[in-house]
Amino acid sequence: MSSNISFLFNTAVLSLILLIIGRMQNGLDRLWVTKHTVLIAAAGLAYWFEVPDAGYILFGLSCIFVILPLLCVIAARRLNERGSLFSNYAHKLFTILHPSGTAQYDAKLTQALAEKDRATQYRMLEALEQGDGFNAYIARLYRLRYMNLWEEILALPFPSDDYRYAKPIYGLFYLQALGQTNQVDRMFTWYREHKAVLEGTPMQEPALMALLIFSGAYVELEDFRTASHMMIPDEDWHWSVSFTKLKAGHENERSVLHALAEDVHDPIRKKLMLQSINRGSTVSATPGDREFLTHELAAFVTDKKLPRKSAPTIPVVLSLIIANLIMFGLEFMQGAPDDIKTLVELGGLWPPYVFDGEWWRLGSALFLHLSWFHIGFNMMALYLIGEELERWIGSLKTLVVYLGGGLLSSFFALWMMEFGYARMAVLVGASGAVFALLGALSVYVLADWIVKRRADKKRQLFAITLVILAQTAMDFVATDVSFSGHLGGFVAGALIGAIFILFKR
């Protein structure tokens, strides 16, 4: 198959997968559906009429208007978690590339939530609240929360299934409202009854923190913050810890809280903070509630696989990306990435040389690439898959999966060529190691779903299955892709992941 047809196939399959996943998870706006429908139809017509170079053009458009917007969303979320102002720029770029009504609304909401001036923030949220529908409902929730109108939040009904994506936000704000109105016993009752709404969402972490704060469990709060990857501004965290200590009976914290409240310029927020200080000396959580909370925290930290006292970073994934980029630069210095002689000199996997004793090529080939597209696609996959896996199982295990799975994928591809099941060629690329990461992630997600039967893990399994099926189809129709390397990497990664799980248990 020619490269042109391979790109046509990639474009159509990528759009189909994203349509299915989007429909399962977050719903689809019209522009998103239109873009993917046009790309799929254009790819089909170009293949039918054998339009030259159409694959390159359509895949380029797909990178600009599909892949890049997705990367902007991911970057915006990561930057927002870290409190970075650059998240706004990522959102703005997303709205330029995907100028739908939903995207425009999301950008405005993000801008409103990042606004430092309270009066301006309230006006921005009120403007977003105009009208009916899901977006207006979300804006109203945030306005009530940021204006600390707790009684009005408690008066809101539980969202219907039409607004199912608003349920986690509603759940978090409802818990906070119960705590702010001194109804800690109801907080625990509500959480027990509705925790499925929060599980597997970004709102579960702050919900558990709210339970800790309002139950006065300041020791557990500090410990949870250490194990958490939520990056909370120091001033807000100082307030949370001091307020929790006050509820636990540490009266000396009252002066600290008063000093923090006096530094607040917003009169509404200052008044509410002082009210919280004055009523914050009573702990309402029962021993049973505290025991339940301890169990929930342990389960959450285990589920997130967050090692205590560790930084929320992904050093292995970032180091691997840098190493691949350095090697790609060396390819240019030696000649050209698509020059077979250059690839062999730098360590490409050429079977005759390997069987002559140069076994190190099994590993070096993982860091070489044929083109900008080749390394770009592999590094994007490495980041997207590797980031989640490293946050889940830790840096050392991720490195073992990547290198161990990559070496086994090279070894499997080598023997497939030796016995004639695959054509003889110089193999390069990180895709075998990336598939090892995908295999390990699949095993962890499957194990988690078997134990907990959570809907988000089921959707994640479905998405992984779609990716595997699409890549398998591509491997069979493309002549420049190593199916044996991908298969060997995925199986090796899955086995290594299963071993980690078994030894942990």
Sequence and secondary structure as in RCSB ss.txt:
>XXXX:A:sequence
MSSNISFLFNTAVLSLILLIIGRMQNGLDRLWVTKHTVLIAAAGLAYWFEVPDAGYILFGLSCIFVILPLLCVIA
ARRLNERGSLFSNYAHKLFTILHPSGTAQYDAKLTQALAEKDRATQYRMLEALEQGDGFNAYIARLYRLRYMNLW
EEILALPFPSDDYRYAKPIYGLFYLQALGQTNQVDRMFTWYREHKAVLEGTPMQEPALMALLIFSGAYVELEDFR
TASHMMIPDEDWHWSVSFTKLKAGHENERSVLHALAEDVHDPIRKKLMLQSINRGSTVSATPGDREFLTHELAAF
VTDKKLPRKSAPTIPVVLSLIIANLIMFGLEFMQGAPDDIKTLVELGGLWPPYVFDGEWWRLGSALFLHLSWFHI
GFNMMALYLIGEELERWIGSLKTLVVYLGGGLLSSFFALWMMEFGYARMAVLVGASGAVFALLGALSVYVLADWI
VKRRADKKRQLFAITLVILAQTAMDFVATDVSFSGHLGGFVAGALIGAIFILFKR
>XXXX:A:secstr
  HHHHHHHHHHHHHHHHHHHHHHHT   HHHHHHHHHHHHHHHHHHHTT TTHHHHHHHHHIIIIIHHHHHHHH
HHHHHHTT THHHHHHHHHHHHS  HHHHHHHHHHHHHH S HHHHHHHHHHHT SSSHHHHHHHHHHHHHTT H
HHHHHS    GGGGGGHHHHHHHHHHHHHHTT HHHHHHHHHHHHHHHTTSTTHHHHHHHHHHHHT HHHHHHHH
HH      HHHHHHHHHHHHHHTT TTHHHHHHHHHHT   HHHHHHHHHHHHTTT     HHHHHHHHHHHHHH
HHHHT  TT  S  HHHHHHHHHHHHHHHHHHHHS TT HHHHHHHT B HHHHHTT TTHHHHGGG  SSHHHH
HHHHHHHHHHHHHHHHHH HHHHHHHHHHHHHHHHHHHHHHHHTTSS    B  SHHHHHHHHHHHHHHHHHHHH
HH  HHHHHHHHHHHHHHHHHHHHHHH SSS HHHHHHHHHHHHHHHHHHHHHH 
